[in-house]
Amino acid sequence: MRRISIWIVVGAFLGSVIATLVAPQVLETLLASTGAKDAMCQCTELVNNTASLLIRTQLWGAAIGAVIFPILAWLVRRRFSPAPAPAADPSVKET
């Protein structure tokens, strides 16, 4: 359980970091399409929208990372872990 929790925390952190790096381009696209990019009298609304969108993007990134990263770690670990040794046949006695 501890290992899964660690993977979830690491995934959430990485998702948040990736979302923070991607968010400026997403916010620029969203804000430019609403026409708020060149508005001078709506500065408070622009700041509120930008801050809420950035926080929402980070939360989405953390949630997605917390779900996907442990699954990827499990798949990689499953693929690269050595196969278990076959169990000895109890009917065969060693001499």
N, C-alpha and C positions, 0 to 999 in steps of 0.2 A: 504494500500500500504506500509505503514511503517513497518508493521508486516512481510510482505513478504520479504521486503528488509533486515530486521534483520535476518530472517531465511536463506536467501541466503548468507549473510556475515558469519553467524555462520557455515553454511554448507561448505563454501569455506575454512574457517579457519580449521575446523575439517578434511576436505579432504586433506588439505596441511599437517597437522600434521601426519595423517595416512600415506600419501605418503612418508613423510620424514622418518618415522619409517620403512616402507617396502622397500624403495629405496635401501638401502645397499645390501640386499639379491638379489634384481633384478639386480642391477649393477654388483655384483660379478658374477652372472650367465651369464649375457650378455658379460662381459669382459673376463671371463674365456673361453667362447666358441669361442672367436675370436683369442685366443692365445696371447693377449696383456698383460696377467697377469705376465708373466715372461720376457717380453721384456725389455732390459736395454737401448737400444738406441732410443726408441720411447717414452720417458717420457713426452715430451711436448704434443704429440698426445694423450697419455693416460690421462693426466690431462684435456685436452680440452674435450675429449670424456666423461669423468666422470662428469665434471662440467655441460656440456650441457645435459647429460642424467638426472642428478639430478634435474636441473631446469625444464626440460621438465616433469619429473615425478611429481614434485610438482605442476606444472600448471595443469596437467591432474587431479591430486587429488583434487585440488581446484575447477576445473570445474565440476567434477563428484559430489563432495560434495555440490556444490551450486545448482545442479539440484536435487539430490536425497533427501537431508535433508529437504527442504521445502515440498516435496511430502510426506515424512514420517511423518513430523509434522502435516500436514493437515489430513492424514489418522488417526493418533492417536487422534487428537483433534476431528475429526468427530466421531470416535468410542466411545470415552469416554465422549462426551458432552451430557448433558441431553436432552431428547426428548422435542420438543416444546409442550406447552400446547395446547390442541385443542381449536379452536376458538369457542366462544359462538354463539349459533344459534340466529340470530336476530329476528326470528319469535316467539320465546318463550319469554314471558314477565315474569319478576320476580315479585312476590307478596310480 
